[in-house]
Amino acid sequence: MDTLTKAEKDRQTLNKALELKDQANNAYSEKNYPKAIQLYHQCLLNARILTQLTIPGLQSLARVERSEQEAKQEDDEIMAEKAMDEPESSDSEKAHRLRMDSTSRGEEIKQEALELISKCYNNLAACIVNGPVRKKDDYLRAVTYCDNVLTYDANNEKAQFRKGTAYMKAELFEKAIDCFEKCEKNAQATLLIDECKRKIIEDRRKREEKIRQNFAKAREAELRNGHAEHAGQVHNVNQVHASNGAV
């Protein structure tokens, strides 16, 4: 029979989310991108649960967390209080402090969960742009991940750079340039802007060459049709002459 309270289960969810993030980071460091992607998604699921908690739920979670910490540090705190010769607080004072700590800590937990979600999205985008070659739709999904980060933190230059890289790999070079230009502190972004501009010129040259080739083919076909039509007309005229000369 499950004897855990709702707050204790939420505490497990928090611990699991942090554990999954560490595992995902390790997989990313090892360039095991498929595993990292899987773990980051699992971390997202757990972190989202925490962001949906009500204020009382967050306070309860904070109290559970505090109880665990107090259980581990109780002996040290007792020794420290004796050394400082501080008067012991009354039960009401302790309860009030606990409520205040639980409220502020609950808010912190929710903020930490939001930051965790942002980091997961940022790293998911990194897995896509730094991993093996993918389809255009995959790179555009990385753009969406980066947008999720930038919605939370508009000044996140790492997400902006990865968004630009995703656009570049999707061959949307003008959009990539727009992103890279916002990465003022990133020297690599400047180099990639130049590369994107070269790609744009190269693509324009290829399109113009394709247009010339298509025009030449169309002109050649038109001339062939013209010659065929002229030959047919000459043949008809000869037939008329032959008919008129027959006895």
Backbone as JSON, one array per atom type, in Angstrom:
{
  "sequence": "MDTLTKAEKDRQTLNKALELKDQANNAYSEKNYPKAIQLYHQCLLNARILTQLTIPGLQSLARVERSEQEAKQEDDEIMAEKAMDEPESSDSEKAHRLRMDSTSRGEEIKQEALELISKCYNNLAACIVNGPVRKKDDYLRAVTYCDNVLTYDANNEKAQFRKGTAYMKAELFEKAIDCFEKCEKNAQATLLIDECKRKIIEDRRKREEKIRQNFAKAREAELRNGHAEHAGQVHNVNQVHASNGAV",
  "N": [[0.85, -1.2, 0.0], [0.54, 2.24, -0.84], [2.01, 4.65, 1.06], [2.89, 7.2, 0.92], [2.66, 10.74, 1.1], [1.05, 13.39, -0.83], [2.81, 15.54, -1.06], [5.24, 14.32, -0.51], [5.46, 12.65, -2.7], [5.67, 14.59, -4.67], [8.1, 15.6, -3.96], [9.73, 13.46, -4.63], [9.36, 13.58, -7.37], [10.65, 15.99, -7.96], [13.3, 15.33, -7.23], [13.72, 13.3, -9.08], [13.55, 14.66, -11.5], [15.82, 16.32, -11.37], [17.8, 14.37, -11.25], [17.46, 13.1, -13.73], [18.17, 15.19, -15.41], [20.93, 15.46, -14.86], [21.81, 12.96, -15.79], [21.13, 13.2, -18.49], [22.79, 15.32, -19.23], [25.27, 14.11, -18.95], [25.1, 12.15, -20.94], [24.95, 13.82, -23.14], [27.47, 15.04, -23.03], [29.0, 12.87, -23.69], [28.37, 12.68, -26.29], [26.26, 11.12, -26.97], [23.67, 11.54, -28.4], [20.99, 10.61, -29.04], [20.26, 9.23, -26.67], [20.53, 11.29, -24.83], [18.54, 13.06, -25.71], [16.24, 11.55, -25.17], [16.37, 11.41, -22.36], [16.27, 14.13, -21.63], [13.68, 14.75, -22.44], [12.22, 13.16, -20.65], [12.94, 14.4, -18.29], [11.73, 16.88, -18.71], [9.01, 16.16, -18.53], [8.73, 15.55, -15.81], [9.49, 17.97, -14.62], [7.51, 19.7, -15.53], [5.31, 18.85, -14.08], [5.84, 19.89, -11.57], [5.63, 22.63, -12.04], [2.95, 22.94, -12.26], [1.89, 22.79, -9.78], [-0.13, 23.95, -7.07], [-0.07, 26.89, -4.92], [-0.35, 26.09, -2.14], [0.41, 23.42, -2.54], [3.07, 23.67, -3.36], [4.11, 24.81, -1.05], [3.79, 22.68, 0.74], [5.49, 20.82, -0.43], [7.9, 22.18, -0.07], [8.07, 22.08, 2.71], [8.39, 19.35, 3.15], [10.86, 18.97, 1.93], [12.38, 20.6, 3.55], [12.13, 19.26, 5.99], [13.54, 16.92, 5.44], [16.1, 17.95, 5.12], [16.51, 19.04, 7.65], [16.5, 16.77, 9.2], [18.9, 15.63, 8.5], [20.7, 17.52, 9.31], [20.32, 18.05, 11.94], [21.83, 17.41, 14.28], [24.18, 18.91, 13.92], [23.14, 21.48, 13.93], [22.15, 21.69, 16.52], [24.49, 21.6, 18.01], [25.69, 23.91, 17.07], [23.92, 25.87, 17.98], [24.22, 25.6, 20.73], [26.86, 26.34, 21.01], [26.72, 28.99, 20.3], [25.08, 29.87, 22.22], [22.35, 30.58, 21.99], [19.0, 31.67, 22.68], [16.3, 29.38, 22.76], [13.81, 29.16, 20.29], [10.29, 29.78, 20.52], [7.52, 27.47, 20.08], [5.55, 28.63, 18.48], [6.96, 30.66, 17.19], [8.75, 29.14, 15.7], [6.95, 27.79, 14.04], [5.88, 29.91, 12.59], [8.19, 30.83, 11.25], [8.73, 28.59, 9.71], [6.48, 28.51, 8.07], [6.9, 30.87, 6.61], [9.37, 30.3, 5.42], [8.63, 28.09, 3.93], [6.84, 29.19, 2.12], [8.45, 31.01, 0.62], [10.41, 29.24, -0.27], [8.86, 27.48, -1.71], [8.1, 29.08, -3.87], [10.61, 29.39, -4.98], [11.16, 26.76, -5.76], [9.3, 26.37, -7.81], [10.28, 28.26, -9.62], [12.78, 27.18, -10.09], [12.02, 24.86, -11.38], [10.91, 25.91, -13.73], [13.22, 27.03, -14.83], [14.65, 24.71, -15.2], [13.12, 23.44, -17.17], [13.54, 25.26, -19.25], [16.3, 24.93, -19.67], [16.36, 22.27, -20.49], [14.98, 22.4, -22.95], [16.75, 24.04, -24.33], [19.02, 22.42, -24.42], [18.01, 20.24, -25.79], [17.7, 21.35, -28.31], [20.39, 21.73, -28.85], [21.28, 19.09, -29.05], [20.11, 18.35, -31.44], [21.17, 20.13, -33.4], [23.89, 19.69, -33.15], [24.19, 17.03, -33.53], [24.0, 14.1, -35.73], [23.37, 14.49, -39.31], [20.17, 15.74, -40.14], [16.65, 15.84, -41.08], [14.95, 18.66, -42.62], [12.64, 19.36, -41.17], [13.28, 18.47, -38.62], [15.28, 20.25, -37.85], [13.79, 22.56, -37.8], [12.16, 21.95, -35.68], [14.03, 22.16, -33.66], [14.36, 24.89, -33.75], [11.9, 25.68, -32.68], [12.2, 24.69, -30.07], [14.22, 26.4, -29.19], [12.85, 28.81, -29.31], [11.05, 28.41, -27.24], [12.78, 28.59, -25.09], [13.65, 31.26, -25.37], [11.3, 32.6, -24.94], [11.04, 32.35, -22.24], [13.49, 33.41, -21.38], [14.54, 36.05, -22.82], [17.02, 37.06, -23.43], [18.77, 35.01, -23.75], [21.58, 34.08, -25.09], [22.8, 31.77, -25.93], [20.68, 30.12, -26.72], [19.74, 31.69, -28.8], [21.87, 31.55, -30.58], [21.9, 28.79, -31.16], [19.44, 28.6, -32.36], [19.88, 30.09, -34.67], [21.81, 28.42, -35.83], [20.26, 26.15, -36.31], [18.43, 27.16, -38.19], [20.25, 27.69, -40.21], [21.16, 25.13, -40.9], [18.82, 24.18, -41.87], [18.8, 25.47, -44.18], [17.76, 28.01, -44.33], [18.87, 30.74, -44.73], [18.76, 33.57, -44.48], [17.09, 33.96, -42.26], [18.71, 32.73, -40.41], [20.87, 34.49, -40.31], [19.63, 36.72, -39.12], [19.3, 35.75, -36.53], [21.97, 35.21, -35.73], [23.04, 37.76, -35.75], [22.13, 38.82, -33.41], [23.73, 37.74, -31.54], [25.96, 39.1, -30.11], [28.24, 38.75, -28.55], [29.42, 36.48, -29.42], [31.93, 35.19, -31.22], [32.01, 33.24, -33.15], [29.53, 33.43, -34.3], [29.74, 35.64, -35.97], [31.42, 34.67, -37.97], [29.77, 32.7, -39.03], [27.73, 34.25, -40.05], [28.98, 35.41, -42.26], [29.4, 33.07, -43.72], [26.76, 32.29, -44.22], [25.95, 34.4, -45.87], [27.55, 33.91, -48.07], [26.44, 31.51, -48.85], [23.89, 32.35, -49.58], [24.46, 33.95, -51.82], [25.57, 31.97, -53.45], [23.36, 30.25, -53.74], [21.63, 31.98, -55.08], [23.04, 32.31, -57.46], [22.92, 29.69, -58.43], [20.16, 29.42, -58.82], [19.74, 31.37, -60.8], [21.29, 30.29, -62.86], [19.88, 27.95, -63.3], [17.5, 29.01, -64.25], [18.43, 30.16, -66.64], [19.2, 27.83, -67.98], [16.74, 26.52, -68.24], [15.4, 28.38, -69.83], [16.98, 28.26, -72.14], [16.5, 25.61, -72.94], [13.78, 25.77, -73.45], [13.79, 27.6, -75.56], [15.26, 26.17, -77.44], [13.51, 24.03, -77.89], [11.41, 25.45, -78.98], [12.53, 26.37, -81.37], [12.99, 23.93, -82.65], [10.38, 23.06, -83.02], [9.55, 25.08, -84.7], [11.13, 24.64, -87.0], [10.18, 22.13, -87.72], [7.54, 22.74, -88.32], [7.89, 24.48, -90.49], [9.12, 22.75, -92.31], [6.99, 21.02, -92.77], [5.19, 22.73, -94.03], [6.57, 23.29, -96.43], [6.59, 20.75, -97.54], [3.86, 20.37, -98.01], [3.4, 22.33, -99.96], [4.94, 21.37, -102.08], [3.54, 19.05, -102.62], [1.2, 20.12, -103.62], [2.09, 21.36, -105.95], [2.97, 19.15, -107.36], [0.58, 17.87, -107.74], [-0.84, 19.65, -109.37], [0.62, 19.44, -111.68], [0.12, 16.99, -112.72], [-1.14, 14.67, -115.26]],
  "CA": [[0.0, 0.0, 0.0], [1.31, 3.46, -0.95], [1.79, 5.49, 2.25], [3.48, 8.52, 0.69], [1.74, 11.87, 0.93], [1.18, 14.08, -2.11], [4.02, 16.35, -1.01], [6.39, 13.42, -0.61], [5.54, 12.23, -4.11], [6.18, 15.74, -5.42], [9.54, 15.66, -3.65], [10.34, 12.43, -5.47], [9.33, 14.1, -8.74], [11.72, 16.98, -8.05], [14.57, 14.61, -7.23], [13.82, 12.56, -10.34], [13.83, 15.62, -12.57], [17.23, 16.72, -11.25], [18.6, 13.19, -11.58], [17.38, 12.91, -15.18], [18.95, 16.25, -16.06], [22.35, 15.09, -14.75], [22.05, 11.84, -16.7], [21.06, 13.72, -19.85], [24.01, 16.1, -19.46], [26.37, 13.16, -19.12], [24.94, 11.55, -22.27], [25.29, 14.86, -24.1], [28.93, 15.18, -23.0], [29.54, 11.7, -24.38], [27.85, 12.79, -27.66], [25.21, 10.12, -27.18], [22.55, 12.46, -28.54], [19.67, 9.97, -28.91], [19.99, 8.97, -25.25], [20.36, 12.59, -24.17], [17.21, 13.57, -26.08], [15.25, 10.78, -24.42], [16.44, 11.79, -20.94], [15.8, 15.5, -21.49], [12.22, 14.71, -22.53], [11.73, 12.62, -19.38], [13.12, 15.47, -17.3], [10.68, 17.86, -18.97], [7.73, 15.66, -18.02], [8.73, 15.69, -14.35], [9.56, 19.39, -14.27], [6.21, 20.31, -15.8], [4.43, 18.51, -12.96], [6.13, 20.82, -10.49], [5.15, 23.97, -12.38], [1.5, 22.93, -12.18], [1.47, 22.71, -8.38], [-0.72, 25.15, -6.47], [0.78, 27.48, -3.86], [-0.3, 25.16, -0.99], [1.18, 22.24, -2.93], [4.48, 24.05, -3.34], [4.48, 24.97, 0.35], [3.91, 21.33, 1.31], [6.73, 20.26, -0.97], [9.01, 22.86, 0.59], [8.16, 21.59, 4.08], [8.97, 18.01, 3.08], [12.28, 19.17, 1.63], [13.01, 21.15, 4.76], [12.18, 18.19, 7.0], [14.66, 16.04, 5.08], [17.34, 18.66, 5.41], [16.65, 19.17, 9.1], [16.84, 15.45, 9.75], [20.32, 15.39, 8.25], [21.55, 18.55, 9.91], [19.84, 18.34, 13.29], [22.91, 17.35, 15.27], [25.07, 20.05, 13.73], [22.45, 22.7, 14.35], [22.09, 21.69, 17.99], [25.83, 21.95, 18.49], [25.94, 25.3, 16.74], [23.11, 26.69, 18.88], [24.84, 25.55, 22.06], [28.1, 27.11, 20.96], [26.37, 30.41, 20.23], [24.29, 30.15, 23.42], [21.16, 31.32, 21.6], [17.76, 31.21, 23.3], [15.5, 28.53, 21.88], [12.59, 29.81, 19.84], [9.05, 29.15, 20.94], [6.9, 26.68, 19.02], [4.82, 29.51, 17.56], [7.95, 31.33, 16.36], [9.25, 28.15, 14.76], [5.89, 27.52, 13.07], [5.79, 31.07, 11.71], [9.37, 30.82, 10.4], [8.58, 27.47, 8.79], [5.51, 28.92, 7.05], [7.55, 31.85, 5.76], [10.38, 29.6, 4.63], [7.94, 27.21, 3.0], [6.28, 30.02, 1.05], [9.52, 31.49, -0.25], [11.06, 28.1, -0.89], [7.91, 26.97, -2.71], [8.25, 29.93, -5.05], [11.91, 29.06, -5.55], [11.05, 25.45, -6.41], [8.61, 26.57, -9.09], [11.2, 28.97, -10.5], [13.81, 26.21, -10.48], [11.4, 23.95, -12.35], [10.83, 26.64, -14.99], [14.58, 27.12, -15.35], [15.0, 23.36, -15.63], [12.43, 23.24, -18.45], [14.24, 26.08, -20.22], [17.59, 24.29, -19.96], [16.09, 21.06, -21.25], [14.68, 22.8, -24.33], [18.0, 24.55, -24.91], [19.91, 21.29, -24.68], [17.39, 19.44, -26.85], [18.09, 22.0, -29.56], [21.82, 21.46, -29.06], [21.39, 17.7, -29.5], [19.7, 18.27, -32.85], [22.07, 20.87, -34.3], [25.24, 19.16, -33.03], [24.17, 15.61, -33.83], [24.1, 13.73, -37.14], [22.53, 15.24, -40.25], [18.75, 15.43, -40.0], [15.75, 16.46, -42.06], [14.64, 20.06, -42.38], [11.63, 19.46, -40.11], [13.96, 18.28, -37.34], [15.95, 21.51, -37.51], [12.75, 23.54, -37.45], [11.74, 21.62, -34.33], [15.05, 22.76, -32.8], [14.01, 26.33, -33.69], [10.79, 25.78, -31.72], [12.78, 24.51, -28.74], [14.92, 27.64, -28.85], [11.82, 29.83, -29.05], [10.54, 28.15, -25.88], [13.78, 29.16, -24.17], [13.66, 32.72, -25.51], [10.07, 33.1, -24.31], [11.34, 32.41, -20.8], [14.66, 34.27, -21.2], [14.72, 36.68, -24.13], [18.43, 37.41, -23.63], [19.59, 33.8, -23.74], [22.35, 34.12, -26.33], [23.07, 30.4, -26.34], [19.5, 29.68, -27.45], [19.69, 32.47, -30.03], [22.9, 31.0, -31.46], [21.45, 27.48, -31.62], [18.34, 28.85, -33.28], [20.51, 30.47, -35.92], [22.44, 27.22, -36.39], [19.19, 25.3, -36.81], [17.96, 27.77, -39.44], [21.3, 27.54, -41.21], [21.15, 23.75, -41.36], [17.58, 24.02, -42.63], [19.05, 26.26, -45.38], [17.02, 29.26, -44.28], [20.06, 31.51, -44.36], [18.43, 34.94, -44.05], [16.62, 33.86, -40.87], [19.89, 32.4, -39.6], [21.62, 35.74, -40.12], [18.89, 37.53, -38.14], [19.6, 35.2, -35.2], [23.4, 35.38, -35.42], [23.31, 39.18, -35.5], [21.77, 39.11, -32.02], [24.75, 37.1, -30.68], [27.04, 40.08, -30.2], [29.42, 38.31, -27.83], [29.84, 35.2, -29.97], [32.77, 35.41, -32.4], [31.65, 32.24, -34.16], [28.33, 33.9, -34.99], [30.19, 36.53, -37.04], [31.92, 33.82, -39.05], [28.63, 32.03, -39.64], [27.01, 35.26, -40.85], [29.68, 35.47, -43.55], [29.14, 31.83, -44.44], [25.37, 32.35, -44.69], [25.9, 35.34, -46.99], [28.12, 33.2, -49.23], [25.44, 30.52, -49.26], [22.8, 33.08, -50.25], [24.97, 34.3, -53.15], [25.7, 30.73, -54.2], [22.01, 29.79, -54.08], [21.1, 32.88, -56.1], [23.73, 31.97, -58.7], [22.37, 28.41, -58.9], [18.81, 29.66, -59.33], [19.84, 32.09, -62.06], [21.79, 29.34, -63.84], [18.77, 27.05, -63.6], [16.57, 29.77, -65.1], [19.03, 30.26, -67.97], [19.13, 26.51, -68.6], [15.34, 26.27, -68.62], [15.09, 29.26, -70.96], [17.67, 27.72, -73.32], [15.78, 24.41, -73.35], [12.5, 26.2, -74.04], [14.11, 28.22, -76.85], [15.65, 25.1, -78.34], [12.29, 23.31, -78.26], [10.64, 26.33, -79.85], [13.18, 26.35, -82.68], [12.73, 22.63, -83.26], [8.98, 23.07, -83.47], [9.47, 25.99, -85.85], [11.71, 23.96, -88.15], [9.27, 21.05, -88.1], [6.37, 23.36, -88.95], [8.33, 24.99, -91.79], [9.31, 21.59, -93.18], [5.66, 20.54, -93.12], [4.62, 23.66, -95.01], [7.27, 23.06, -97.7], [6.11, 19.47, -98.05], [2.5, 20.59, -98.53], [3.51, 23.11, -101.18], [5.45, 20.46, -103.1], [2.46, 18.16, -102.99], [0.26, 20.9, -104.44], [2.73, 21.52, -107.26], [2.97, 17.84, -108.02], [-0.81, 17.56, -108.12], [-1.2, 20.51, -110.48], [1.35, 19.05, -112.88], [-0.24, 15.63, -113.14], [-2.01, 14.62, -116.43]],
  "C": [[0.88, 1.25, 0.0], [0.98, 4.38, 0.22], [2.37, 6.9, 2.07], [2.39, 9.58, 0.55], [1.96, 12.5, -0.44], [2.48, 14.88, -2.15], [5.27, 15.49, -1.13], [6.56, 12.89, -2.03], [6.09, 13.36, -4.97], [7.68, 15.9, -5.18], [10.29, 14.63, -4.48], [10.41, 12.89, -6.94], [10.45, 15.11, -8.95], [13.08, 16.29, -8.12], [14.79, 13.88, -8.55], [14.17, 13.49, -11.48], [15.3, 16.04, -12.55], [18.16, 15.58, -11.63], [18.62, 12.96, -13.1], [18.19, 13.97, -15.93], [20.43, 15.92, -16.02], [22.69, 13.95, -15.7], [22.05, 12.3, -18.15], [22.31, 14.52, -20.19], [25.21, 15.19, -19.7], [26.31, 12.52, -20.51], [25.32, 12.56, -23.36], [26.81, 15.04, -24.19], [29.62, 14.04, -23.73], [29.11, 11.65, -25.84], [26.89, 11.65, -28.0], [23.89, 10.88, -27.27], [21.18, 11.79, -28.46], [19.29, 9.7, -27.45], [19.74, 10.27, -24.51], [18.98, 13.16, -24.46], [16.12, 12.86, -25.28], [15.21, 11.21, -22.95], [15.95, 13.22, -20.72], [14.27, 15.56, -21.57], [11.6, 14.17, -21.24], [11.85, 13.66, -18.27], [12.05, 16.53, -17.47], [9.35, 17.44, -18.37], [7.64, 15.85, -16.51], [8.73, 17.15, -13.93], [8.22, 20.08, -14.48], [5.22, 20.02, -14.67], [4.61, 19.51, -11.83], [5.6, 22.22, -10.78], [3.63, 24.07, -12.28], [0.98, 22.85, -10.75], [0.87, 24.04, -7.93], [0.23, 25.69, -5.42], [0.8, 26.59, -2.61], [0.51, 23.9, -1.31], [2.67, 22.5, -2.89], [4.97, 24.23, -1.9], [4.68, 23.62, 1.03], [5.18, 20.66, 0.84], [7.95, 20.87, -0.29], [9.18, 22.35, 2.02], [8.77, 20.18, 4.11], [10.48, 18.1, 2.84], [13.02, 19.67, 2.87], [13.14, 20.09, 5.84], [13.34, 17.23, 6.72], [15.99, 16.68, 5.42], [17.58, 18.77, 6.91], [17.04, 17.85, 9.74], [18.33, 15.16, 9.59], [21.22, 16.33, 9.03], [21.23, 18.82, 11.38], [20.96, 18.38, 14.32], [23.83, 18.55, 15.15], [24.43, 21.35, 14.19], [22.38, 22.8, 15.87], [23.43, 22.13, 18.56], [26.11, 23.42, 18.21], [25.17, 26.23, 17.67], [23.72, 26.73, 20.29], [26.09, 26.41, 22.09], [27.81, 28.61, 20.97], [25.53, 30.84, 21.42], [23.06, 30.98, 23.09], [19.95, 30.8, 22.34], [16.94, 30.42, 22.31], [14.21, 29.24, 21.53], [11.38, 29.06, 20.36], [8.46, 28.37, 19.77], [6.19, 27.56, 18.0], [5.79, 30.24, 16.64], [8.5, 30.38, 15.29], [8.23, 27.88, 13.66], [5.78, 28.66, 12.06], [6.97, 31.09, 10.74], [9.26, 29.73, 9.34], [7.59, 27.82, 7.67], [6.13, 29.91, 6.07], [8.57, 31.19, 4.85], [9.72, 28.73, 3.57], [7.37, 28.0, 1.82], [7.36, 30.46, 0.08], [10.2, 30.34, -0.98], [10.15, 27.47, -1.95], [8.0, 27.75, -3.99], [9.56, 29.62, -5.77], [11.86, 27.74, -6.32], [10.37, 25.58, -7.76], [9.52, 27.26, -10.09], [12.3, 28.04, -10.99], [13.27, 25.23, -11.53], [11.29, 24.62, -13.72], [12.2, 26.77, -15.65], [15.05, 25.77, -15.89], [14.37, 23.05, -16.99], [13.15, 24.02, -19.55], [15.56, 25.44, -20.63], [17.4, 23.02, -20.78], [15.8, 21.38, -22.71], [15.94, 23.27, -25.04], [18.92, 23.4, -25.3], [19.33, 20.33, -25.71], [17.75, 20.03, -28.22], [19.55, 21.72, -29.89], [22.03, 20.03, -29.56], [21.08, 17.58, -30.99], [20.73, 18.94, -33.76], [23.5, 20.32, -34.26], [25.34, 17.68, -33.38], [24.32, 15.33, -35.31], [23.12, 14.51, -38.0], [21.09, 14.76, -40.15], [17.95, 16.08, -41.11], [15.46, 17.9, -41.66], [13.64, 20.23, -41.24], [12.25, 19.3, -38.73], [14.63, 19.58, -36.9], [14.93, 22.6, -37.15], [12.16, 23.23, -36.08], [12.74, 22.18, -33.31], [14.81, 24.26, -32.66], [12.89, 26.56, -32.67], [11.29, 25.63, -30.29], [13.47, 25.8, -28.28], [13.93, 28.77, -28.55], [11.21, 29.65, -27.66], [11.49, 28.73, -24.83], [13.71, 30.68, -24.18], [12.38, 33.36, -24.97], [10.29, 33.27, -22.82], [12.47, 33.41, -20.52], [15.03, 34.88, -22.55], [16.18, 36.98, -24.45], [19.35, 36.2, -23.62], [20.33, 33.67, -25.08], [22.66, 32.72, -26.84], [21.9, 29.84, -27.16], [19.4, 30.41, -28.79], [20.69, 31.91, -31.05], [22.47, 29.64, -32.02], [20.27, 27.61, -32.58], [18.88, 29.23, -34.66], [21.15, 29.28, -36.62], [21.4, 26.29, -36.99], [18.64, 25.84, -38.13], [18.98, 27.56, -40.56], [21.3, 26.12, -41.78], [19.87, 23.41, -42.11], [17.64, 24.81, -43.93], [18.12, 27.47, -45.48], [18.01, 30.33, -43.81], [19.75, 32.93, -43.9], [17.92, 34.95, -42.61], [17.78, 33.54, -39.93], [20.7, 33.66, -39.3], [20.96, 36.62, -39.07], [19.2, 37.06, -36.71], [21.04, 35.47, -34.81], [23.75, 36.83, -35.11], [22.96, 39.6, -34.07], [22.77, 38.51, -31.03], [26.02, 37.94, -30.71], [28.33, 39.6, -29.55], [30.02, 37.01, -28.38], [30.61, 35.42, -31.27], [32.41, 34.45, -33.52], [30.43, 32.68, -34.96], [28.7, 34.82, -36.16], [30.68, 35.73, -38.24], [30.77, 33.13, -39.78], [27.76, 32.98, -40.46], [27.64, 35.35, -42.23], [29.41, 34.22, -44.38], [27.71, 31.81, -45.0], [25.24, 33.27, -45.9], [26.48, 34.69, -48.25], [27.13, 32.18, -49.77], [24.3, 31.18, -50.03], [23.22, 33.45, -51.68], [25.07, 33.06, -54.03], [24.34, 30.2, -54.64], [21.4, 30.66, -55.17], [21.73, 32.57, -57.46], [23.17, 30.67, -59.3], [20.97, 28.59, -59.48], [18.84, 30.36, -60.68], [20.34, 31.17, -63.17], [20.69, 28.37, -64.26], [17.75, 27.73, -64.51], [17.11, 29.88, -66.51], [18.94, 28.93, -68.72], [17.71, 26.21, -69.07], [14.93, 27.13, -69.82], [15.72, 28.73, -72.24], [16.96, 26.49, -73.85], [14.47, 24.78, -74.04], [12.73, 26.81, -75.43], [14.47, 27.16, -77.88], [14.43, 24.31, -78.81], [11.43, 24.13, -79.22], [11.2, 26.34, -81.27], [12.93, 25.04, -83.4], [11.3, 22.56, -83.81], [8.8, 23.96, -84.7], [10.0, 25.35, -87.11], [10.77, 22.87, -88.66], [8.05, 21.62, -88.83], [6.71, 23.88, -90.35], [8.51, 23.85, -92.79], [7.97, 21.04, -93.64], [5.01, 21.41, -94.17], [5.24, 23.47, -96.39], [6.77, 21.78, -98.35], [4.72, 19.61, -98.67], [2.53, 21.34, -99.85], [3.98, 22.21, -102.33], [4.37, 19.51, -103.58], [1.46, 18.87, -103.91], [0.81, 21.06, -105.86], [2.7, 20.24, -108.04], [1.58, 17.51, -108.52], [-1.23, 18.38, -109.34], [-0.53, 20.08, -111.79], [0.98, 17.68, -113.39], [-1.2, 15.66, -114.3], [-3.21, 13.75, -116.13]]
}
